[in-house]
């Protein structure tokens, strides 16, 4: 049909789902996420140096991270829609230009505001191209191992956090943070541009009937999922609850991830030890995401999210009584192991309970919420520190937000159980 939309004619055949080609695409996706999300963790490493050079407080020094995460979340909405309409490759190419330009601009900036706006650019049209659109795309290429595939894709974010901080810290100590930023722009921008060429083919189309035939784990097996009313709610209301939970959980998550380097500096251990703890935290997060992906394939997205959120609260609690060097290394590792699977679980939940035709936009919205939570948490923790002079109150603030997330997810889990029991009862009555 000559008048068919490009998205339909260019879609890969359904036979490629769970195929070797899907596996190679996943590997390329992983590389793109590692390169495109580098700025999320580089900015945490340079925070002490930037604060000193520009002569600003801890909250103002956290502003670039906040701007980047807000723009990353907002950018995920339009990059996801553009990817649905035009395919991934053009979006990724624009993202590569954004990452290159943002790093160079930041390296040349003369004020904290210029530095912050450069990171906003990287978030809006750079990193946003390699987060929500790639997670949504990966979910459409896999059925049997969707949880682990999405986890591998999302683990690229933590691989970036494990790889780049020590490299950047070495660059700061040898050539200075400005030249380090420019080198990062060249490596990440050109690398993304090269890998984007392998993402020309669009994801296979999945019909609503096919999607409904797959029952999420953890629900009553005989009860089909009513994707018109996720959790027994209107889709808009269910989406709003997931987004609220995403904001809350990531406000809590941001405290250690954004401020661990500054926290170690204040304790007298130095920025280098803090960068090592951040890398350790995110390296353990990689393991956590992969393990959580396997768990998710067995028990479903809601249960996995509930488990990860509870463990994240435990990790935050452990930071309060311990501030020695060795305990902080151990707790950083534990925190990474506890919370790594949280964000991918949100994407899996959307894929399980919402209509597949809306997956891209809804995954983008939920991911946006988690990124806004990271942005708010990064700034809020710095503000609490400036007000109190201590990170203890910032950790308590994170625990309170995590409790809100736990409450929402727990209620949604109850709704899943209640809905499954009702549908299962109806089927048993009908069979009599």
Secondary structure per residue as TSV (DSSP state, phi and psi in degrees):
chain	resnum	aa	ss	phi	psi
A	1	X	-	360.0	113.7
A	2	X	T	-65.8	-25.3
A	3	X	T	-92.4	4.5
A	4	X	S	-67.6	146.4
A	5	X	-	-65.3	151.4
A	6	X	H	-59.9	-35.2
A	7	X	H	-60.5	-34.0
A	8	X	H	-77.2	-48.6
A	9	X	H	-66.9	-28.1
A	10	X	T	-92.5	-3.0
A	11	X	B	-68.5	143.3
A	12	X	-	-70.3	150.7
A	13	X	-	-65.0	150.1
A	14	X	G	-61.9	-21.3
A	15	X	G	-65.5	-17.4
A	16	X	G	-83.4	-7.3
A	17	X	T	-63.6	133.4
A	18	X	T	65.1	20.8
A	19	X	S	-94.7	176.2
A	20	X	H	-62.1	-37.2
A	21	X	H	-61.9	-39.3
A	22	X	H	-61.8	-36.2
A	23	X	H	-67.5	-42.7
A	24	X	H	-65.1	-37.9
A	25	X	H	-63.9	-38.7
A	26	X	H	-62.9	-40.0
A	27	X	H	-63.2	-43.1
A	28	X	H	-62.3	-43.0
A	29	X	H	-58.0	-42.0
A	30	X	H	-59.5	-44.9
A	31	X	H	-61.9	-40.1
A	32	X	H	-64.4	-40.4
A	33	X	H	-66.0	-40.8
A	34	X	H	-61.1	-43.3
A	35	X	H	-75.9	-44.4
A	36	X	H	-71.5	-25.9
A	37	X	T	-101.8	13.8
A	38	X	T	-59.8	-38.1
A	39	X	H	-65.0	-24.2
A	40	X	H	-60.9	-31.3
A	41	X	H	-108.1	-23.3
A	42	X	H	-63.5	-41.6
A	43	X	H	-63.2	-31.6
A	44	X	H	-67.1	-36.7
A	45	X	H	-69.4	-38.5
A	46	X	H	-85.6	-2.6
A	47	X	H	-52.7	-49.9
A	48	X	H	-61.3	-40.8
A	49	X	H	-66.8	-41.2
A	50	X	H	-67.1	-41.0
A	51	X	H	-60.0	-43.0
A	52	X	H	-67.5	-46.1
A	53	X	H	-66.4	-40.7
A	54	X	H	-91.9	-6.1
A	55	X	T	61.7	50.1
A	56	X	-	-121.2	167.7
A	57	X	-	-77.9	174.8
A	58	X	H	-64.6	-39.4
A	59	X	H	-64.3	-44.4
A	60	X	H	-66.1	-36.8
A	61	X	H	-66.9	-24.4
A	62	X	T	-82.7	-10.2
A	63	X	H	-58.6	-43.6
A	64	X	H	-56.5	-42.0
A	65	X	H	-62.2	-42.9
A	66	X	H	-61.6	-48.3
A	67	X	H	-60.2	-42.1
A	68	X	H	-63.1	-44.0
A	69	X	H	-70.5	-38.3
A	70	X	H	-61.7	-47.9
A	71	X	H	-66.9	-33.9
A	72	X	H	-62.7	-43.7
A	73	X	H	-64.3	-47.1
A	74	X	H	-65.2	-40.3
A	75	X	H	-63.4	-31.9
A	76	X	H	-61.7	-27.5
A	77	X	H	-68.0	-50.0
A	78	X	H	-79.8	-31.8
A	79	X	H	-67.2	-35.0
A	80	X	H	-64.4	-43.2
A	81	X	H	-66.3	-40.1
A	82	X	H	-65.1	-38.2
A	83	X	H	-65.5	-39.0
A	84	X	H	-62.4	-35.5
A	85	X	H	-86.6	-42.6
A	86	X	H	-116.1	-4.3
A	87	X	-	94.5	167.2
A	88	X	H	-76.7	-37.7
A	89	X	H	-57.4	-48.6
A	90	X	H	-60.7	-38.3
A	91	X	H	-65.0	-41.3
A	92	X	H	-66.9	-36.7
A	93	X	H	-65.1	-43.3
A	94	X	H	-62.3	-40.2
A	95	X	H	-60.5	-39.2
A	96	X	H	-61.7	-41.9
A	97	X	H	-64.2	-40.4
A	98	X	H	-63.8	-42.0
A	99	X	H	-64.9	-46.4
A	100	X	H	-59.9	-51.0
A	101	X	H	-63.8	-38.2
A	102	X	H	-65.9	-44.6
A	103	X	H	-63.3	-44.3
A	104	X	H	-64.5	-44.4
A	105	X	H	-59.8	-45.5
A	106	X	H	-61.8	-40.2
A	107	X	H	-65.8	-24.3
A	108	X	H	-98.9	-3.9
A	109	X	-	-65.6	147.9
A	110	X	S	-110.4	2.9
A	111	X	S	-151.6	166.0
A	112	X	H	-65.1	-29.8
A	113	X	H	-71.8	-41.5
A	114	X	H	-63.6	-41.8
A	115	X	H	-60.6	-41.9
A	116	X	H	-68.3	-42.7
A	117	X	H	-64.3	-35.0
A	118	X	H	-62.3	-40.9
A	119	X	H	-70.2	-31.7
A	120	X	H	-61.4	-41.7
A	121	X	H	-60.6	-45.1
A	122	X	I	-60.7	-38.3
A	123	X	I	-70.6	-44.9
A	124	X	I	-67.0	-48.2
A	125	X	I	-121.0	1.9
A	126	X	I	-105.3	-81.4
A	127	X	G	-62.6	-30.7
A	128	X	G	-59.9	-27.6
A	129	X	G	-72.0	-19.1
A	130	X	G	-114.9	22.3
A	131	X	T	-123.7	-90.7
A	132	X	H	-57.6	-46.0
A	133	X	H	-59.7	-37.8
A	134	X	H	-74.6	-35.5
A	135	X	H	-64.7	-45.3
A	136	X	H	-62.5	-42.2
A	137	X	H	-62.8	-43.8
A	138	X	H	-61.5	-41.1
A	139	X	H	-61.2	-27.9
A	140	X	H	-83.5	-15.0
A	141	X	H	-92.6	-6.1
A	142	X	-	-134.6	142.9
A	143	X	S	-120.2	-60.9
A	144	X	T	-65.9	-34.6
A	145	X	T	-121.6	41.0
A	146	X	H	-62.8	-41.7
A	147	X	H	-60.8	-49.0
A	148	X	H	-70.5	-33.5
A	149	X	H	-65.1	-47.5
A	150	X	H	-63.3	-36.9
A	151	X	H	-64.6	-40.3
A	152	X	H	-63.4	-44.5
A	153	X	H	-59.3	-50.0
A	154	X	H	-67.3	-26.0
A	155	X	H	-67.2	-19.7
A	156	X	H	-58.3	-32.8
A	157	X	H	-61.3	-42.2
A	158	X	H	-79.6	-30.8
A	159	X	H	-59.7	-41.6
A	160	X	H	-58.3	-41.9
A	161	X	H	-68.5	-27.2
A	162	X	H	-83.5	-34.1
A	163	X	H	-84.4	-48.1
A	164	X	H	-75.5	-39.2
A	165	X	H	-53.8	-49.4
A	166	X	H	-66.1	-33.6
A	167	X	H	-64.2	-45.7
A	168	X	H	-67.2	-39.9
A	169	X	H	-61.3	-41.3
A	170	X	H	-62.9	-41.3
A	171	X	H	-62.3	-41.2
A	172	X	H	-60.4	-42.0
A	173	X	H	-74.4	-22.0
A	174	X	H	-104.9	-48.7
A	175	X	T	-117.5	-2.8
A	176	X	-	92.2	156.3
A	177	X	H	-69.2	-29.4
A	178	X	H	-67.4	-49.1
A	179	X	H	-66.9	-31.8
A	180	X	H	-62.5	-43.3
A	181	X	H	-61.0	-42.2
A	182	X	H	-65.8	-39.8
A	183	X	H	-63.9	-39.4
A	184	X	H	-61.1	-39.1
A	185	X	H	-60.5	-43.9
A	186	X	H	-65.4	-48.5
A	187	X	H	-64.6	-50.7
A	188	X	H	-73.3	-42.4
A	189	X	H	-63.5	-48.9
A	190	X	H	-68.8	-36.6
A	191	X	H	-62.3	-44.2
A	192	X	H	-61.8	-41.8
A	193	X	H	-61.5	-39.1
A	194	X	H	-68.6	-46.0
A	195	X	H	-69.7	-28.8
A	196	X	H	-60.0	-26.9
A	197	X	T	-66.9	-17.9
A	198	X	T	-92.1	6.1
A	199	X	-	-115.4	34.1
A	200	X	-	-72.1	-38.4
A	201	X	S	-74.9	138.1
A	202	X	B	-84.1	160.3
A	203	X	-	-68.0	151.3
A	204	X	-	-62.3	144.6
A	205	X	-	-78.3	138.5
A	206	X	-	-120.4	124.5
A	207	X	-	-77.3	159.8
A	208	X	H	-62.8	-35.8
A	209	X	H	-64.9	-42.3
A	210	X	H	-63.0	-43.2
A	211	X	H	-65.6	-39.6
A	212	X	H	-70.3	-19.6
A	213	X	T	-75.3	-16.1
A	214	X	S	-94.9	111.7
A	215	X	-	-89.0	125.8
A	216	X	-	-58.3	138.0
A	217	X	T	-59.3	150.3
A	218	X	T	90.1	-6.2
A	219	X	S	-104.4	168.5
A	220	X	-	-62.8	121.5
A	221	X	T	-58.8	-35.6
A	222	X	T	-83.7	-6.7
A	223	X	S	-97.7	114.1
A	224	X	-	-67.3	153.1
A	225	X	-	-84.1	125.9
A	226	X	-	-85.7	95.5
A	227	X	T	-74.9	-9.8
A	228	X	T	-78.7	-18.5
A	229	X	S	-137.8	75.0
A	230	X	G	-60.9	131.2
A	231	X	G	61.0	19.5
A	232	X	G	74.3	17.8
A	233	X	S	-118.6	163.6
A	234	X	-	-63.9	141.9
A	235	X	H	-52.9	-38.6
A	236	X	H	-63.8	-41.1
A	237	X	H	-69.0	-41.1
A	238	X	H	-63.2	-41.8
A	239	X	H	-61.4	-42.7
A	240	X	H	-62.7	-41.3
A	241	X	H	-64.8	-43.7
A	242	X	H	-62.6	-40.6
A	243	X	H	-66.4	-40.4
A	244	X	H	-63.2	-44.4
A	245	X	H	-62.2	-39.3
A	246	X	H	-62.5	-42.7
A	247	X	H	-60.9	-48.4
A	248	X	H	-63.0	-45.2
A	249	X	H	-66.8	-33.0
A	250	X	H	-86.5	-20.8
A	251	X	H	-59.8	-43.3
A	252	X	H	-67.0	-42.2
A	253	X	H	-64.7	-32.5
A	254	X	H	-68.2	-29.6
A	255	X	H	-54.6	-58.5
A	256	X	H	-69.1	-39.8
A	257	X	H	-65.7	-39.7
A	258	X	H	-85.1	-33.6
A	259	X	H	-112.6	4.6
A	260	X	H	-63.1	-36.6
A	261	X	H	-66.4	-47.9
A	262	X	H	-64.7	-38.0
A	263	X	H	-60.2	-45.7
A	264	X	H	-66.3	-36.4
A	265	X	H	-62.2	-43.9
A	266	X	H	-64.0	-33.7
A	267	X	H	-77.8	-7.5
A	268	X	T	93.4	7.8
A	269	X	S	-86.4	-17.9
A	270	X	-	94.6	155.8
A	271	X	H	-66.3	-32.8
A	272	X	H	-62.8	-41.2
A	273	X	H	-65.7	-38.8
A	274	X	H	-63.4	-40.3
A	275	X	H	-63.5	-37.5
A	276	X	H	-65.3	-40.5
A	277	X	H	-65.0	-40.2
A	278	X	H	-62.1	-44.6
A	279	X	H	-62.6	-42.4
A	280	X	H	-62.7	-44.0
A	281	X	H	-57.6	-46.2
A	282	X	H	-79.5	-28.0
A	283	X	H	-64.2	-43.0
A	284	X	H	-66.4	-30.1
A	285	X	H	-62.8	-32.2
A	286	X	H	-61.8	-49.1
A	287	X	H	-58.8	-43.8
A	288	X	H	-60.2	-43.4
A	289	X	H	-65.3	-39.9
A	290	X	H	-67.9	-45.1
A	291	X	H	-64.4	-41.3
A	292	X	H	-63.3	-33.5
A	293	X	H	-62.6	-42.5
A	294	X	H	-64.6	-44.6
A	295	X	H	-61.2	-41.5
A	296	X	H	-61.7	-38.4
A	297	X	H	-64.6	-22.1
A	298	X	H	-95.0	-40.4
A	299	X	H	-117.5	-5.1
A	300	X	-	93.6	165.0
A	301	X	H	-69.2	-39.2
A	302	X	H	-65.6	-47.3
A	303	X	H	-63.8	-39.7
A	304	X	H	-63.3	-41.9
A	305	X	H	-64.9	-41.2
A	306	X	H	-62.6	-43.7
A	307	X	H	-63.7	-48.4
A	308	X	H	-62.7	-39.3
A	309	X	H	-65.6	-40.8
A	310	X	H	-64.3	-43.3
A	311	X	H	-67.4	-35.1
A	312	X	H	-60.3	-40.9
A	313	X	H	-60.6	-39.7
A	314	X	H	-63.2	-43.2
A	315	X	H	-61.0	-44.0
A	316	X	H	-62.4	-39.0
A	317	X	H	-62.7	-34.7
A	318	X	H	-68.5	-23.4
A	319	X	H	-68.6	-22.5
A	320	X	H	-68.6	-49.5
A	321	X	H	-86.3	-10.2
A	322	X	-	-121.1	128.0
A	323	X	-	-137.2	16.9
A	324	X	S	-78.4	162.3
A	325	X	H	-62.6	-52.7
A	326	X	H	-64.4	-47.5
A	327	X	H	-57.5	-36.1
A	328	X	H	-67.3	-37.1
A	329	X	H	-60.5	-46.0
A	330	X	H	-65.1	-45.7
A	331	X	H	-67.2	-37.1
A	332	X	H	-60.3	-42.8
A	333	X	H	-63.6	-44.5
A	334	X	H	-63.7	-41.5
A	335	X	H	-61.1	-41.6
A	336	X	H	-61.8	-41.6
A	337	X	H	-66.5	-32.2
A	338	X	H	-77.0	-39.9
A	339	X	H	-110.5	3.9
A	340	X	T	-63.3	-29.1
A	341	X	T	-91.1	4.1
A	342	X	H	-68.0	-55.2
A	343	X	H	-62.9	-45.5
A	344	X	H	-58.8	-32.0
A	345	X	H	-61.4	-36.3
A	346	X	H	-60.9	-44.1
A	347	X	H	-63.9	-39.7
A	348	X	H	-64.5	-41.2
A	349	X	H	-59.5	-44.2
A	350	X	H	-59.6	-44.2
A	351	X	H	-66.0	-31.1
A	352	X	H	-80.0	-37.4
A	353	X	H	-112.0	-12.2
A	354	X	S	-111.4	161.4
A	355	X	-	-60.1	134.8
A	356	X	G	-62.8	-29.0
A	357	X	G	-64.1	-20.6
A	358	X	G	-104.0	6.7
A	359	X	H	-60.5	-45.1
A	360	X	H	-59.3	-50.6
A	361	X	H	-66.2	-42.2
A	362	X	H	-72.2	-38.1
A	363	X	H	-62.6	-41.5
A	364	X	H	-59.6	-40.8
A	365	X	H	-66.5	-43.4
A	366	X	H	-67.5	-43.8
A	367	X	H	-62.2	-38.4
A	368	X	H	-58.3	-42.7
A	369	X	H	-62.2	-42.8
A	370	X	H	-64.9	-37.7
A	371	X	H	-70.8	-37.6
A	372	X	H	-62.7	-37.2
A	373	X	H	-62.7	-41.5
A	374	X	H	-62.3	-41.7
A	375	X	H	-63.6	-48.1
A	376	X	H	-63.4	-42.5
A	377	X	H	-65.3	-39.8
A	378	X	H	-62.1	-45.3
A	379	X	H	-70.7	-44.5
A	380	X	H	-61.6	-39.9
A	381	X	H	-63.9	-40.1
A	382	X	H	-64.9	-39.4
A	383	X	H	-66.3	-43.3
A	384	X	H	-61.6	-39.9
A	385	X	H	-62.4	-44.8
A	386	X	H	-62.2	-35.7
A	387	X	H	-75.9	-41.7
A	388	X	H	-99.8	-20.8
A	389	X	S	76.7	11.6
A	390	X	S	-149.1	150.7
A	391	X	S	-87.1	-5.1
A	392	X	H	-60.8	-45.5
A	393	X	H	-65.2	-33.2
A	394	X	H	-65.7	-39.1
A	395	X	H	-65.5	-40.5
A	396	X	H	-63.5	-39.4
A	397	X	H	-60.8	-43.1
A	398	X	H	-61.4	-39.6
A	399	X	H	-63.7	-37.8
A	400	X	H	-64.8	-43.5
A	401	X	H	-65.0	-37.6
A	402	X	H	-64.8	-33.7
A	403	X	H	-64.3	-38.1
A	404	X	H	-61.9	-45.2
A	405	X	H	-59.3	-46.0
A	406	X	H	-59.4	-39.2
A	407	X	H	-63.9	-44.7
A	408	X	H	-66.3	-47.6
A	409	X	H	-65.1	-39.1
A	410	X	H	-61.4	-40.0
A	411	X	H	-67.0	-40.4
A	412	X	H	-64.2	-38.1
A	413	X	H	-63.0	-41.5
A	414	X	H	-60.9	-39.6
A	415	X	H	-63.0	-40.9
A	416	X	H	-61.5	-46.5
A	417	X	H	-63.8	-44.0
A	418	X	H	-64.1	-44.6
A	419	X	H	-64.4	-41.5
A	420	X	H	-63.8	-40.1
A	421	X	H	-64.9	-41.1
A	422	X	H	-63.6	-48.0
A	423	X	H	-66.1	-39.3
A	424	X	H	-63.0	-39.5
A	425	X	H	-64.1	-40.8
A	426	X	H	-61.9	-41.0
A	427	X	H	-67.2	-39.0
A	428	X	H	-65.1	-40.0
A	429	X	H	-64.2	-41.5
A	430	X	H	-66.7	-27.0
A	431	X	H	-82.4	-14.3
A	432	X	-	-75.8	360.0
